Amino acid sequence: MAQGVFTREQIEAMQNVDIRTVDPDTLRDIRDVTVNADLPKRERILDFIRQIGNPYCYRHGKYVVKVSFTDTDVTLEDRMLSYIRSKC
């Protein structure tokens, strides 16, 4: 990731991770992620992504979590912000 920007191919690869075949040991545990709420919005998002690695597929303890979105006007940024706010 160069300065927090993913290529289309990288995003698609993250979205397409198959939770049935992914090695859970390669995923980061979301419980280990701590976002500094004092950072500006963009920096909080980048900080979260730097820590979690793949925001579409990660672990919560022994469980593998896969995040996907329906075709809507709500952006990934909106969803991420909503999640981050719920943790503050």
N, C-alpha and C positions, 0 to 999 in steps of 0.2 A: 504494500500500500504506500503510495507516494503522497505525502502530505495529506493523508486522510481521504484520498480519492480512489475509488475502485473503477476498474474498467467494466464495461458491460459484460464481458466474458467472466470476470471474477465474480460479479454479482450473480450471474446465472449459475455459475458453479456452486456458489454458496446456497442458492435457492434450491438447487437440484440434489442436494445431499439426501441420500436415502437412509432414513433412520433404521431401516431393517438391516442394513449392511455396514453402517458406519461403526468404527471402533470407538466406543464411548471414552476410552482413555485418551483419544486425540482431541476430545472436546473439553472446553473450559466449563467449570461449574459456575453458574450465575450467582451462587451464594458468595463467591469470592470477589465479585465485582462491587466496587464502591466508587460511586461517581461523586465528584466534588460539586455540590450544588452551588458553590460560589462562583464557578466558572461561567463565562458567557454561554448561551445556548449552543452555539456551534461547537465550542470546545467540550461541553458536556457530552454531546453526541459522539464526537470523535474519541473522547476519553472512554466512553462505554464500548465503542467498537474496538478500540485498541485492546481493551481488557478482555472482551468476550470472544474476539476473533471473528466468528461467524454469528451475526445476530439472528440468522434464520435457523440455526441448529446448534444447540448447546446442551449442557447437562444441568440438572437440578438434583444433586445427590446421585442416586443410582438410576435416575430416569433421564432418558434422552428426550429433549423437547424440540419439536419442529414447528416453526412459526410460518404461516402463510397468510396471504390477504386475498380477499375477494376483489373483483373488478369494481373499484369505487374511486371516488375523488379523494378519499383519505390517503395521505402519503405515508411512506415508511417513517418519515420524520415525525408526522403527527402521532403515529402509533408509538414510536420510541419515546417521544416526549411524554405521552400519556403514561407509559410504563415507568419512566424515570420519576415522574411526579408522584406516582402511587407509592414509590419507595422512599420518598423524602418525608 
